[in-house]
């Protein structure tokens, strides 16, 4: 959480107590204040509740109206590699996280089958191979921050936009990762979806058709 959250009206009752608490105890106090199960773990549900409480409804993102205006040149170069259906969601994520005081950039997008291997997935076995996935980085000015609680906050905002977030994965948690899952894959496993994506690519069929 940011340095000034204890001054927010919704946190005035807990702010003075935060000084001498360890992190799990602090999270439990916040969860109790928000009416959540107080397990001391700041998961997606906790971040979503905090975001909903702090950010006025008028400023919260809508999956029905993803942003189309351009963002930073750095992110736009990567966003341009994504499918047209995904690009507005990437821009919306940047804008909405920025409104919440979080500076992100899209730092990875399309990875071709024959491209440089940056993960353990071989060609055709990563959502990045099909232009539907991207990774973000948290920045403090121009400094890239590899680990930060703000990745979870960004994940909550991404989910509210309609994106799938790697921080919710059950096997390997990947907090910087986001993807726009096709509607036909809503109930499919990740491996089944990737198999269908490979088949569609081989046959020239559109991903979101």
C-alpha positions in Angstrom: 0.0 0.0 0.0 1.1 3.6 -0.6 2.6 5.8 2.1 -0.5 8.0 2.4 -3.2 5.3 2.6 -3.5 5.7 6.4 -4.8 9.3 5.7 -7.6 8.1 3.5 -11.0 8.5 5.3 -11.7 4.7 5.0 -8.5 3.9 6.8 -8.5 6.5 9.5 -9.6 4.0 12.2 -6.7 1.7 11.4 -4.0 4.1 10.4 -2.6 4.9 13.9 -2.3 1.2 14.6 -0.2 0.4 11.6 3.1 1.7 12.9 3.9 -1.1 15.2 2.4 -4.0 13.2 4.1 -6.6 11.1 2.7 -7.0 7.5 0.3 -9.9 8.1 -1.2 -8.2 11.1 -1.6 -5.0 9.1 -3.3 -6.9 6.3 -5.7 -8.5 8.8 -6.7 -5.1 10.2 -7.4 -3.9 6.7 -9.3 -7.0 5.8 -11.5 -6.7 8.9 -12.2 -3.1 8.1 -13.3 -4.1 4.6 -15.4 -7.0 5.8 -13.3 -9.7 4.3 -12.0 -13.0 5.7 -8.9 -11.9 7.8 -6.3 -14.4 6.7 -3.4 -11.9 6.6 -2.7 -12.5 2.9 -3.1 -9.7 0.4 -4.6 -11.7 -2.5 -6.7 -10.5 -5.4 -9.9 -10.3 -3.4 -8.2 -8.0 -0.8 -6.7 -5.7 -3.5 -10.0 -5.5 -5.3 -11.8 -4.5 -2.1 -9.2 -1.8 -1.4 -9.3 -0.5 -5.0 -13.1 -0.4 -5.0 -13.2 1.4 -1.6 -10.5 4.0 -2.6 -11.2 4.7 -6.2 -14.6 6.4 -7.0 -16.9 4.3 -9.1 -16.8 6.9 -11.9 -13.1 6.4 -12.3 -13.1 2.6 -12.2 -12.5 0.8 -15.5 -15.1 -0.8 -17.7 -14.5 -3.9 -19.7 -17.2 -2.6 -22.2 -15.2 0.5 -23.0 -11.5 -0.3 -23.2 -9.2 2.7 -23.9 -8.1 3.4 -27.5 -6.0 6.5 -27.1 -2.2 6.1 -27.2 0.0 5.8 -24.2 3.8 6.1 -23.8 6.1 5.5 -26.9 7.8 2.7 -24.9 4.6 0.8 -24.3 3.1 1.5 -27.7 6.1 -0.2 -29.5 5.2 -3.4 -27.6 1.4 -3.0 -27.8 1.7 -2.7 -31.6 2.8 -6.4 -31.7 -0.4 -7.6 -30.0 -3.6 -8.5 -31.8 -5.9 -5.4 -32.4 -8.5 -6.9 -30.0 -5.9 -6.9 -27.2 -4.3 -3.5 -27.7 -7.1 -1.3 -26.1 -7.0 -3.5 -23.0 -3.3 -3.0 -22.6 -3.8 0.8 -22.9 -6.6 0.8 -20.4 -4.5 -1.1 -17.9 -1.8 1.5 -18.2 -4.2 4.4 -17.8 -6.2 2.9 -14.9 -3.1 1.9 -12.9 -1.7 5.3 -13.5 -4.9 6.8 -12.1 -4.3 4.7 -9.0 -0.7 6.0 -8.7 1.0 3.0 -10.2 3.4 3.6 -13.1 3.5 0.6 -15.4 4.8 0.0 -18.9 4.1 -2.9 -21.3 7.5 -4.5 -21.7 6.8 -7.8 -23.5 4.2 -8.7 -26.1 4.3 -11.0 -29.2 7.0 -13.7 -29.2 7.3 -15.5 -32.5 7.7 -19.2 -32.7 11.3 -18.8 -33.9 12.1 -15.8 -31.7 14.4 -15.5 -28.8 13.5 -17.9 -26.0 12.8 -15.9 -22.9 10.6 -18.5 -21.1 10.6 -22.3 -20.7 7.8 -22.6 -23.3 8.7 -23.8 -26.7 7.2 -22.2 -29.9 3.4 -22.5 -30.0 3.1 -23.3 -26.3 2.9 -19.7 -24.9 0.1 -17.3 -25.2 2.7 -14.7 -26.2 3.1 -16.6 -29.5 -0.4 -15.6 -30.6 -0.4 -11.9 -29.7 -3.0 -12.3 -27.0 -0.7 -11.9 -24.0 1.6 -9.2 -22.6 3.8 -8.6 -19.6 4.1 -5.3 -17.6 6.8 -3.8 -15.5 6.4 -1.5 -12.5 8.5 1.6 -12.7 9.7 4.3 -10.3 10.5 7.1 -12.7 12.7 5.3 -15.2 13.8 2.6 -12.7 12.3 -0.9 -13.3 11.0 -2.5 -10.1 11.1 -6.3 -10.4 9.2 -7.1 -7.2 6.5 -4.9 -5.7 3.0 -5.2 -4.0 1.9 -2.9 -6.8 1.9 -5.9 -9.2 -1.1 -7.3 -7.3 -2.9 -4.0 -7.4 -2.3 -3.9 -11.2 -3.6 -7.5 -11.4 -6.8 -6.5 -9.7 -7.4 -3.6 -12.1 -6.6 -5.9 -15.1 -9.1 -8.5 -14.0 -11.7 -5.8 -13.6 -11.1 -4.8 -17.2 -11.7 -8.4 -18.4 -8.1 -9.6 -18.6 -6.8 -12.9 -17.3 -4.0 -12.3 -14.8 -1.0 -14.6 -14.2 -1.1 -13.8 -10.5 -4.2 -16.0 -10.3 -2.6 -19.0 -11.8 -2.6 -22.1 -9.6 0.7 -23.6 -10.8 3.3 -21.0 -11.6 2.3 -17.5 -10.4 3.3 -14.8 -13.0 2.2 -11.4 -11.6 3.5 -9.3 -14.6 1.5 -11.4 -17.1 -1.9 -10.5 -18.6 -3.9 -12.0 -21.5 -7.2 -11.5 -23.2 -8.7 -15.0 -23.3 -11.0 -15.7 -26.4 -14.6 -16.3 -25.5 -14.5 -19.8 -27.1 -11.8 -20.7 -24.5 -13.6 -19.5 -21.4 -14.1 -23.0 -20.0 -11.0 -24.6 -21.5 -7.8 -25.5 -19.7 -4.7 -23.6 -20.7 -3.2 -26.6 -22.6 -6.5 -27.1 -24.5 -6.6 -23.4 -25.4 -3.0 -23.4 -26.6 -3.7 -26.5 -28.7 -6.7 -24.8 -30.4 -4.6 -21.6 -30.9 -1.9 -23.7 -32.7 -4.6 -25.3 -34.8 -6.1 -21.9 -35.7 -2.7 -20.4 -36.6 -1.9 -23.4 -38.8 -5.3 -23.1 -40.6 -5.2 -19.3 -40.8 -8.3 -18.9 -38.6 -8.7 -15.8 -36.5 -8.0 -16.1 -32.8 -11.2 -14.3 -31.7 -13.5 -15.6 -34.4 
